[in-house]
Amino acid sequence: MKSRPETRRKKTMRNKLLPLLLLFLAGVLISGDFCRADEVILKKKDPKTKKQITIEGKILETDKEKIVVETYPGEKKTILQKDIQQILKAPPPWETYEGKKQKIKDTASEHYKLGKWCNEHGLQKEAKQEWEKTVELDPDHKEARKELGYIKDDNGKWRPEKEVMTEKGMVRFEGTWVESAKFEDLMKKGGYAFTLKAAFEDDVDEKTLKEFGDRITAASAYLWEGTRGQFYIAEITITDKSSAGNVLIPKGYAHSSDFNIARSSLGGKGSVATFRIPGQVDRYTFLHEFGHAAFGLDDEKKPNNLCRSCVMRGLAKDGDWSKDPQFCHEKNHEASGIDCWGRILQQWTKLVGPDNDPCIPKDKIPQPKIIIEDK
């Protein structure tokens, strides 16, 4: 049992230390050395990890509807209040990184560990720099080489994995490399190949039907590129004098290219809702309407500011995506709500997202089977 004098001494010591601790913390906060920002936890979960999505940075603006977060110096992200579950205080990762960088030893091991930390906190550029420093200090550092996307070729030389595997006739599919010959069969079994039926309500000639088939072939390649080599049209039957099909060309629009007639109802996984397009449809408009009908995507728009990087943007005529068709993802999404790739990944959880640079073999773009039925 402790004596009363000893208890009194400890109590007195605590009373002396507490004001000093508070004074120290106050000084640190005022000086700015203990700089704090915000950790925004969203209601949305990551489709792969099933964990809440967290955005780290500094809140720059806030109102009843939204907050604006600086996620990286010079980069801002707008988040709707209704999408936020919780906000926690946390140091901004780029400032924490600068502190860590000053303290580590200049060894391959230390730079590799710091690179891992950067990658886990969304600092991909800094992570790459740290791993490049790692292999500069230790050229045979296997883990850093792997993070940078390198493997050894048959001669024992470190080279980009994609380059080595492509030379061997391999194609990347669902996170692994498979032989090119097996690729199309795997795509079909995986449910990534669509079968469609197109119907002209007008009575048109066979030439018009075949020309529409050529447009679908081009649109399928566009779909292939826009989904990073993961979706395509395997087969389409094209007929006339009919209203039965999931691709409908209305009366009077067989030889029109008017994108204003293009309309879709929202579809979803495993099915394609019926959508209306003109007979002279361009690839962009087709992919936009297909996004509605097959993936259930909405138009990407908000007042005075469209989602400029997305094929689902509200006004097709305002942009040219002929060279790089894409659905927006978390990093370039500008409109309200969840980004298009986020929605697609919620349905097809085994897909490779746009950030993972899946292989798109240009010479392996599947060609649709075109079936013409001229009535």
N, C-alpha and C positions, 0 to 999 in steps of 0.2 A: 504494500500500500504506500502511495507517494505521500510525502509530508506536505503540509500546507505551504511552508516557505518555498519548496521546489515548484509547486503548482503556481504560486504567485510570480516566481521568476519567469517561468515560461509564458504566462499570460502577459507580463510586462514586456517581454521580448517581442511577442506577436503584435502588441499594440505599437511598438516602436517601428517594426518592419512594415506594417500595413501602409502607413502614410508614405513611406519611402517608395514602396512598390507602386502606389497610385501616382506619385509624383513622376516616377520613371516612365510609366505608361503614358501619362499625359504629355510628357516631353517628347516621347517618340512620335506620338500622333501629331503633335503640332509641327514637329520638324519635317514630317512627310516621309520619314524612313520606314514607317509601318503603313505604307500605302495600300489601301484596300479597294476592291471593286465589287462586282456582283457575279454570283453564280446563279443563272436562271434555269430552273428545272421545269421542263415542259410536261404537259399531260401526255403527249405523244410518246410512245415507246419505240425503241429501235427494233425494226422487224427481225433482225438477226439475233441480237442479244436479249431482246425482250425487256431491256432496262429503260428507265426513263431517260429521255434525251436531255443533256445538259449543255447549256451555252455559257461559256465563261467570257467575261469582259467587263467593261465599264458602262454603266447606264448614263447616257448623255441627255436623253429626253424622256419624259413620261407624261401621260395623260390618262384619262379614263378608258380609252380604247386601246392604247398601245404604249410600248416602250421602245427606245432606240438604243441598241447596245453596240459599243465599239468592241468588236471581237478580235481585232488586230489593228495596230496603228494605221489609220487611214481607211480601214474597212468597217462598215456599219451594217447592222442587221436590224430590221424592224420586226417586233414580235407583238402579236395581239395579246391583250390582257386575258382574253378568254382562253388562250392556249397555254397560259402559265399556271403551273401547280404551286410553285414555291420559289422564293428568292433568298439566297443565302450569301453572306459576306465571304469573300475569298480574294486573295491577291490575284491580279491579272497575270496570266501565265507568262506573257512576254517579259514582264518586269521581274518575275521570279526567275526566269531563265537567265537574264542578265546577271543576277546575283549568283546563281549557281555556276555560271560560266567562269566567273572571276575566282571561284574557290577551288575548282577541281584541279587535280594534278594533270600535267600534259602527257597522259599515257593513253594507249589505245583502249584499254579497259574502261577508263573514266569517261572518255569521249563517247564510247559505245553506250554506256549506261545513261549518260545525259541525253543522247539521241533517243533512247527508248522513252525517257521521261517526256521529251518534247513531243514525240509522236502520240503519246497517251493524252496530252493536253492540247492537241490540235495545232501544234507548231510544226507542220510537215516540212516547211522550208528549212527551219533550224535543225530539225532532225536529220535531214539529208546532209546538211553541212557537217554535223557532228559525226555521222557515219563516214563521210568522205575523209574527214580528218583521221578517223579510226584506221581506215585502210591505207592512208598515207603513212601512218606510224607503223602499221602492221599489215602489209599487202595481202597476207594470207588469213586475215581474220574472217572466219567462215560466217559468223552471225551477221557482221556488218555487210559483208558481200551479199548475203541473202536479202537483207533489208533493202539494199540498193538494186535488187533484181538481177544479180549475177550468179551464174553457175559455171562450173568447169566444163569445157568441151572435151572431146575425145583426146585432145593433145595436152590436157591438163592446164589449159589457159583460161583465166577468168574472162567470161564474156556475158553480155546481156542474155538472160534466160530466153526471152521471146525470140531472139535472133538464132540461138542454138537450136531450140525446139522446132522452129519453123523450117530450118534447113533439114531437119529430120522428118518433115512431112507431118508434124503434129499440130493439132488445133486445140486451143484452150476452151474447155467446156465445164461449167459449174465448179470452178476452182481447181481443175486438174487438166492434164494434157492427154488427149486421145488421138488415135490415128485418124487421118483425114477421111479414110474410107468408111469409118464407123460414125462420122460426125452427123450426117443427115439422118441416119437411123435413130441416133440418140435424140436428136431434135424432135423427131416425130413422136417417139415414145414419151418424151418429156412434155408433150402438149404445147410446143411452141410453134407448131405449124398450123396455119388456119386454112380451112376449106370454106369457100364462099360461093354464093350464087348471085349473079347479077342479072337484072331483068329490065329491058327497055319496054316502057309501056307503049311506045310507038312501034309501027311496023317498019323495020329498017333492013337494009341489005346486008349481005354477008361481009362485005368490005368494012362497013361501019362496026360490026361486031368484032372483026379481027383487029381493027385499029384500037378498039377499046381494050382488047386483050393485050396489045402492046403497051398501052398506058398502065395496065395493071402490073405488067412485068416490071416496068420502070418504078412504079409505086412500091412494089414488093422489095426492090433493092433499096429504096429510100427508107422503108420500114426497117429493113435489115441494118442499115447504117444508123438510123435514129435510135435503135434499141441495142446498139453496140454488138450486133451479130447474134441476136438471141431470139428474134421473131421474124417470120416471113410468111408469105402466102404460098401454100403448097399446091392448091388447086382452086380453080374458079370456073364455074359453068356460066356461060353468057348466052342469054336467050332474048327474044323480042316478043311483042304482043302479050306481055304478061306483067303481073304486079306481084308475083310470088318470088321472093328472094330477100336476102339481107343487104343487097346493094341495089337500089332502085333509081332508074333514070326516068323522071316524070315525063309526061306527054309534053311535046314542044321543046324539050331540052336535049334531044339526041345529038345535035350538032352545036350545042352551046358550051361556052366555057365560063358562064356567069357563076362566080363562087357564092353569090347571094342565095342561090337555090339550094346550096349544100346545107343539109340539116341532119342531125343525128339525135337519137335518143340514147341515154346512157346504158352501156352494156356492163360487162364484168367478166370475171374469170370463166373460161370455158365456153363462152358464147359471144356472138356478135349481134348486137341489136340492129334492126333495120335502119339504114341511113340513105338519104337522098343526095345524089350528086349529078352534075351535068355530064353529058356524054363526052365532052372534051375536057374533062377534069385534069388539072395539073397535079404533079406529085405532092406538092405542099398541101393543097386542099384535101387530097385523099388521105394523107397521113393525119391531118388535123381531125377530120371527121372519123377516121378509124380510131383515133385516140378516144373519142367520145364513146363510140359503139363497142369497141372491144375491151378497153381498159377502164371505162367509167370515169374518164377525166373531164373536168369542167374547163370552160374557157379561162385562161390565165389573164385576168384583168382586174384593175381597181381604179378608182377615180383618178383621172389625169396621169396615170402611169401604168402602162402595160408591162407585162413580164417579157422584156425584150429578147431574152435568150431562148424562148420556148416556142416550139411549133404549135402549141395550144394557145398562143396569144389571141386576143379577141379579134384583131383586124389583120387578116392575112396579107392584104395589099401593102401594108406598111413596112414589110421587111423581105429580105431575100435569104432563104436558108438553103438554097440549092446546093451549096458546097458542104454544108455541115448541119444536116437536120438533127435536132435533138429535143428531148423533153427536158424541162428544167430540173435541177436538183437542188439540194439544200443550200449550196454555196452561191448559186446565181439566181435563185428564186426571188422575185420581187413582189409578186401579187400576194394577196391575203390567203390564209389557209395553208394546207400542206402542199409541198411541191409535188410535181407530177411523178418523178421517180420514187418518191416516198410512197405514193399511192400504188404504183405498180408493184413495188417490193412488198407491200402489205398483202398483195394477192399471190404473187409468185415469189415465195421466200427463198428459193434456191437460185434466183437470178444473180448475176454479177452486176453490181451497181456501177454507175458511170465513173466513179473515182478510182476504180480498180483496173482501169485500162484493159478490158478484155480483148482478146485477139479478134480482129475482124478480117479474115482472109478474103481479099478482094476477088481472087480467082475461085473462091468456093461459095459465092453467093448463090443460094438455091434458086433455080428457075421454076416459076409456077407452071403447072400443067393447065393449059388453056383448052377448054371444051366449048365448042361453038354449036349452038342449036338454033339455026335460022328457020323460023316458022313461016 
